[in-house]
Every structure is written in C-alpha cells, then in structure tokens.
Amino acid sequence: MLRLIREGKVPQVNKDNQENDASMFIQQRMRGILARKFVERLRSEEMEFLGMQRKKKTPEEERNDPI
C-alpha cells in the first residue's frame, strides 16, 4: 500500500479527507434511513385510504378495547 501511495496511484489519506469521507458516509446513511421511513409512512397512509389496512386506533379506543 505504501508503494502505491509513493508512486501516486492512490491518493494519500489525510485527516481532512478522512473526516469529509466519514461525514459524507454518515449523511448518506441517514438520508437513506429517513427516506425509507418516509416511504413506509406514505405506503401505510395509502393502504389505509384504499381500505387494505386497518386504521390505527385512537388512544380512547385502545382504552375501551376489551382485548
């Protein structure tokens, strides 16, 4: 690996590049997680609207539920 760095085939890793890469990695992962949550919420709302999924019970309905 050091030979490749010396020959200039692999860019030398410095602290700034490492921090930038790490922050970009975290941002990408968080965007993906948030996008999946958003899509899941949209899907469940659409399924409720179409009648393919039951509506969530309100807190009062849950209190009065015998089960």
ChimeraX commands (.cxc) that place a marker at each C-alpha (Angstrom):
marker #1 position 0.00,0.00,0.00 radius 0.5
marker #1 position 2.79,2.43,0.85 radius 0.5
marker #1 position 4.40,1.71,-2.51 radius 0.5
marker #1 position 1.21,2.67,-4.31 radius 0.5
marker #1 position 0.98,5.90,-2.31 radius 0.5
marker #1 position 4.60,6.76,-3.12 radius 0.5
marker #1 position 4.02,6.12,-6.83 radius 0.5
marker #1 position 0.96,8.37,-6.72 radius 0.5
marker #1 position -1.52,5.69,-7.75 radius 0.5
marker #1 position -3.51,6.03,-4.52 radius 0.5
marker #1 position -4.15,9.47,-3.06 radius 0.5
marker #1 position -2.57,9.96,0.33 radius 0.5
marker #1 position -5.13,9.96,3.11 radius 0.5
marker #1 position -5.01,12.99,5.36 radius 0.5
marker #1 position -7.13,13.95,8.35 radius 0.5
marker #1 position -9.38,16.39,6.44 radius 0.5
marker #1 position -10.19,13.93,3.67 radius 0.5
marker #1 position -10.87,11.21,6.21 radius 0.5
marker #1 position -13.28,13.45,8.16 radius 0.5
marker #1 position -15.05,14.54,4.97 radius 0.5
marker #1 position -15.44,10.96,3.80 radius 0.5
marker #1 position -16.77,9.89,7.20 radius 0.5
marker #1 position -19.30,12.73,7.34 radius 0.5
marker #1 position -20.47,12.01,3.77 radius 0.5
marker #1 position -20.89,8.33,4.66 radius 0.5
marker #1 position -23.00,9.18,7.72 radius 0.5
marker #1 position -25.11,11.68,5.76 radius 0.5
marker #1 position -25.77,9.13,3.01 radius 0.5
marker #1 position -26.86,6.50,5.50 radius 0.5
marker #1 position -29.13,8.91,7.40 radius 0.5
marker #1 position -30.74,10.15,4.17 radius 0.5
marker #1 position -31.44,6.55,3.22 radius 0.5
marker #1 position -32.95,5.73,6.61 radius 0.5
marker #1 position -35.14,8.84,6.60 radius 0.5
marker #1 position -36.26,8.22,3.02 radius 0.5
marker #1 position -37.26,4.63,3.85 radius 0.5
marker #1 position -39.25,5.82,6.90 radius 0.5
marker #1 position -41.00,8.47,4.79 radius 0.5
marker #1 position -41.92,5.96,2.07 radius 0.5
marker #1 position -43.18,3.46,4.64 radius 0.5
marker #1 position -45.42,6.14,6.17 radius 0.5
marker #1 position -46.75,7.10,2.73 radius 0.5
marker #1 position -47.45,3.44,1.95 radius 0.5
marker #1 position -49.35,2.85,5.16 radius 0.5
marker #1 position -51.43,6.01,4.63 radius 0.5
marker #1 position -52.26,4.90,1.09 radius 0.5
marker #1 position -53.14,1.38,2.25 radius 0.5
marker #1 position -55.49,2.83,4.91 radius 0.5
marker #1 position -57.09,5.08,2.30 radius 0.5
marker #1 position -57.65,2.15,-0.06 radius 0.5
marker #1 position -59.06,0.02,2.74 radius 0.5
marker #1 position -56.31,-2.58,2.50 radius 0.5
marker #1 position -55.08,-1.85,6.02 radius 0.5
marker #1 position -56.99,-1.09,9.21 radius 0.5
marker #1 position -56.89,2.38,10.63 radius 0.5
marker #1 position -54.89,2.86,13.80 radius 0.5
marker #1 position -56.94,3.08,16.95 radius 0.5
marker #1 position -57.11,6.30,18.87 radius 0.5
marker #1 position -55.92,6.27,22.50 radius 0.5
marker #1 position -59.55,6.35,23.67 radius 0.5
marker #1 position -60.45,3.35,21.50 radius 0.5
marker #1 position -57.46,1.45,22.86 radius 0.5
marker #1 position -58.55,2.19,26.45 radius 0.5
marker #1 position -62.08,0.89,25.77 radius 0.5
marker #1 position -60.86,-2.15,23.84 radius 0.5
marker #1 position -61.71,-5.37,25.76 radius 0.5
marker #1 position -58.72,-7.17,24.26 radius 0.5
marker link #1:1,2 radius 0.2
marker link #1:2,3 radius 0.2
marker link #1:3,4 radius 0.2
marker link #1:4,5 radius 0.2
marker link #1:5,6 radius 0.2
marker link #1:6,7 radius 0.2
marker link #1:7,8 radius 0.2
marker link #1:8,9 radius 0.2
marker link #1:9,10 radius 0.2
marker link #1:10,11 radius 0.2
marker link #1:11,12 radius 0.2
marker link #1:12,13 radius 0.2
marker link #1:13,14 radius 0.2
marker link #1:14,15 radius 0.2
marker link #1:15,16 radius 0.2
marker link #1:16,17 radius 0.2
marker link #1:17,18 radius 0.2
marker link #1:18,19 radius 0.2
marker link #1:19,20 radius 0.2
marker link #1:20,21 radius 0.2
marker link #1:21,22 radius 0.2
marker link #1:22,23 radius 0.2
marker link #1:23,24 radius 0.2
marker link #1:24,25 radius 0.2
marker link #1:25,26 radius 0.2
marker link #1:26,27 radius 0.2
marker link #1:27,28 radius 0.2
marker link #1:28,29 radius 0.2
marker link #1:29,30 radius 0.2
marker link #1:30,31 radius 0.2
marker link #1:31,32 radius 0.2
marker link #1:32,33 radius 0.2
marker link #1:33,34 radius 0.2
marker link #1:34,35 radius 0.2
marker link #1:35,36 radius 0.2
marker link #1:36,37 radius 0.2
marker link #1:37,38 radius 0.2
marker link #1:38,39 radius 0.2
marker link #1:39,40 radius 0.2
marker link #1:40,41 radius 0.2
marker link #1:41,42 radius 0.2
marker link #1:42,43 radius 0.2
marker link #1:43,44 radius 0.2
marker link #1:44,45 radius 0.2
marker link #1:45,46 radius 0.2
marker link #1:46,47 radius 0.2
marker link #1:47,48 radius 0.2
marker link #1:48,49 radius 0.2
marker link #1:49,50 radius 0.2
marker link #1:50,51 radius 0.2
marker link #1:51,52 radius 0.2
marker link #1:52,53 radius 0.2
marker link #1:53,54 radius 0.2
marker link #1:54,55 radius 0.2
marker link #1:55,56 radius 0.2
marker link #1:56,57 radius 0.2
marker link #1:57,58 radius 0.2
marker link #1:58,59 radius 0.2
marker link #1:59,60 radius 0.2
marker link #1:60,61 radius 0.2
marker link #1:61,62 radius 0.2
marker link #1:62,63 radius 0.2
marker link #1:63,64 radius 0.2
marker link #1:64,65 radius 0.2
marker link #1:65,66 radius 0.2
marker link #1:66,67 radius 0.2
view
